[in-house]
Amino acid sequence: MRLLTLNTLKCTRKDVTDGRLRLVATKVEVRQNSEFDAEFLEHVLPTLEWPSLVASASTVGVTLPPALDDALRGDEAFLRALQHVLFDVHVIEGQLVCEESGQTFPIEEGRPNMMLDEGLL
């Protein structure tokens, strides 16, 4: 699972309002095979939940700036680092934990299992 994917996932339990997920990674692989695309990154940047991405990146050993400002948006070195974090870092094993409910979702073989029991939907 790439960190870009994690940034789009939410806990869908009926008793949860925000649904933000925290990453607990136990196995991570870096596969540096993505092609740099500054235009795409600039397009994606406003959609990222920055504090969550910073926390997730830290979990896998990558440091991102704590705040996103306009100067960074046009900085090629920053965009290349962001490309690496979003596309080259793969979480193979671990879990996602809902910050509100404590609900856990396992990540196995790079795929998160977001299924919930029927009573929680």
C-alpha positions in Angstrom: 0.0 0.0 0.0 1.4 3.4 -0.9 1.1 6.4 1.4 -1.0 8.1 -1.3 -3.6 5.4 -0.9 -3.5 5.8 2.9 -4.2 9.5 2.5 -7.6 8.7 0.9 -8.8 6.0 3.3 -11.2 6.7 6.2 -12.8 4.5 8.9 -16.5 4.1 8.0 -17.9 2.9 11.3 -21.3 4.5 12.1 -20.0 5.9 15.4 -17.1 7.7 13.8 -17.3 11.3 12.5 -13.7 12.1 11.3 -12.4 8.6 10.4 -8.7 9.6 10.3 -6.4 6.5 10.3 -3.0 6.2 11.9 -0.4 3.9 10.3 1.4 1.2 12.2 3.9 -0.3 9.8 5.8 -3.5 10.5 7.2 -4.2 7.0 8.0 -1.5 4.5 9.7 -1.7 1.1 11.1 1.1 -1.0 10.8 0.6 -4.7 12.3 3.5 -6.5 10.6 3.1 -9.9 8.2 6.0 -10.1 8.7 8.6 -12.7 8.9 12.2 -11.5 5.9 14.3 -12.6 5.9 17.8 -11.0 2.6 18.8 -12.7 0.8 15.8 -11.2 2.2 16.4 -7.8 1.2 20.1 -7.8 -2.3 18.9 -8.7 -2.4 16.3 -5.9 -0.9 18.5 -3.3 -4.1 20.4 -2.3 -5.9 17.1 -1.8 -3.5 15.7 0.7 -4.3 15.6 4.4 -0.9 17.0 5.3 -0.7 16.3 9.1 -1.7 12.7 8.5 0.8 12.3 5.7 3.6 13.8 7.8 2.7 11.3 10.6 2.5 8.3 8.3 5.8 9.3 6.6 7.5 9.5 10.0 6.3 6.0 10.8 8.2 4.6 7.8 11.3 6.7 8.5 10.7 9.7 6.1 10.7 13.2 7.4 8.4 15.8 5.8 8.1 19.5 6.7 5.5 19.9 9.5 3.7 22.6 7.5 3.0 23.0 3.8 3.6 26.6 2.5 3.5 28.2 -0.9 7.3 28.2 -1.2 7.4 24.4 -1.0 4.8 24.0 -3.7 7.2 25.2 -6.4 10.4 23.6 -5.0 11.5 20.8 -7.2 13.6 19.1 -4.5 10.6 19.1 -2.2 8.3 17.7 -5.0 10.8 15.0 -5.7 10.9 14.0 -2.0 7.1 14.0 -2.0 7.0 11.8 -5.1 9.3 9.4 -3.2 7.1 9.3 -0.1 3.8 8.9 -2.0 4.8 6.4 -4.7 8.1 4.6 -3.8 7.4 3.7 -0.2 5.2 0.6 0.1 3.7 -0.6 3.4 3.7 -4.4 3.0 2.5 -5.4 6.5 1.0 -3.5 9.4 -2.3 -2.0 10.4 -4.4 1.1 10.2 -5.9 2.3 13.4 -8.9 4.6 13.6 -7.9 7.5 15.9 -11.6 7.9 17.1 -12.7 4.4 17.7 -9.5 2.3 18.0 -10.8 0.1 15.2 -7.9 -1.7 13.5 -7.6 -2.7 9.9 -4.8 -5.1 8.9 -2.4 -4.5 6.0 -1.3 -7.8 4.5 0.8 -8.3 1.4 0.4 -4.6 0.7 -3.4 -4.5 0.8 -5.4 -3.0 3.6 -8.6 -4.9 4.7 -11.2 -2.2 5.4 -14.1 -4.7 6.0 -16.2 -4.1 9.1 -18.7 -6.3 10.8 -22.3 -5.6 9.7 -23.2 -4.2 13.1 -20.6 -1.4 12.9 -21.8 -0.1 9.5 
